[in-house]
Amino acid sequence: MIEYENLSKANATFFTEYEATFKNVMEGGWYILGNSVKQFELEFANYCGSQYCSGVANGLDALILSLKSFDFEPGDEVIVPSNTYIATILSIVQNQLTPVLVEPDINTYNIDPAKIEEKITSRTRAIMVVHLYGKLCAMDKIMAIATKHNLKVIEDCAQAHGASLNNKKAGNWGHFGAFSFYPTKNLGAIGDAGAVTTNDDSLFAKINVFRNYGSHVKYHNEVVGFNSRLDEIQAAFLSVKLKQLDEITAHKQQLASLYHQGLKPSFIKPVTEPGYEDVYHIYCIRHPQRDQLKEYLLNNGIKTEIHYPVSPNKQKAMKGILDHCETPISEEIHRTTLSLPISFYHSQNDIERVIDVLNRF
């Protein structure tokens, strides 16, 4: 059986260093916002090319706190892609803001810049982009639109660690970059973890206050805050893995290249474009018989996933919020998408086996 993912196997190469790192943190005796968090924040900011990084508890909190830092009014509008994972939408709703869905480009699966301006109103305050599957959005075009209309930009970078456009990495384009280090990510922790990157001094200070009970000085609370701090042990683990993130990315790019070259044209494969460095957190194909294809692969010893089976506006949680939205492009993607194995531990032989089985479908 070729599994879609096996986190024990994917992390096996790091276990020895993780054990030593865990021992160091335990013996250090400082478990909240200590040296491990500070070290990782510096390292990850440097990796992304950003001036600052603030470690938070998870990717959703990274998005929530980013929006919170702008002091928008309840009901203000945030433009967001219609085919994102629901966490992106939840961050908007949790801030009492109004999500405004924009359809994706059917080829890249990212928000279509050509459709953004028609959704901008007098209440629009921000654009929240999502670098889906590990491919950057058309950030040059999106930033031009945001500048023209004086809008804030938040990047949901949960799937795009190290991805870039014209050598500028995810998390270094907008006012904020919100990252998840959920264990399946290319830079995955051993539990929940997240971070926010920014190049703005005042916004960085706000994130640091919000994540720590609204406090900059212990026992003195300036604003109504949250308890959302990157765990010291997870930060230490992330520093270990960050040193090999480029190696992880290169391996996944190599596996993606095998898919690109080996799969028959009947499968709709991810597009590649000049200037884009895609990191393939997910290798997504599309096929009109997706469900039969998924079952066929399973019957032949290959596990796959669907990212994502239900569009946000069709979720029960979004009743009365998004269920009035018509999103045919998004729903076509959700109906036909299938994610193939592409983990750090998968071998070339694994992927060649997947390709062989797929091409016989």
Secondary structure, DSSP 8 states (H G I E B T S, - for coil): -B-S--HHHHHGGGHHHHHHHHHHHHHH---BS-HHHHHHHHHHHHHHT-SEEEEES-HHHHHHHHHHTTT--TT-EEEEETTS-HHHHHHHHHTT-EEEEE-B-TTT-SB-GGGTGGG--TTEEEEEEE-GGG----HHHHHHHHHHHT-EEEEE-TT-TT-EETTEETTSSSSEEEEE--TTSTT--SS--EEEEES-HHHHHHHHHHTBTTEEETTEE-S---B---BHHHHHHHHHHHTTHHHHHHHHHHHHHHHHHHS-TTSB-----TTEE---SSEEEE-TTHHHHHHHHHHTTB--B-S-SS-GGGSGGGTTTTTT---HHHHHHHHHEEEE---TT--HHHHHHHHHHHHT-
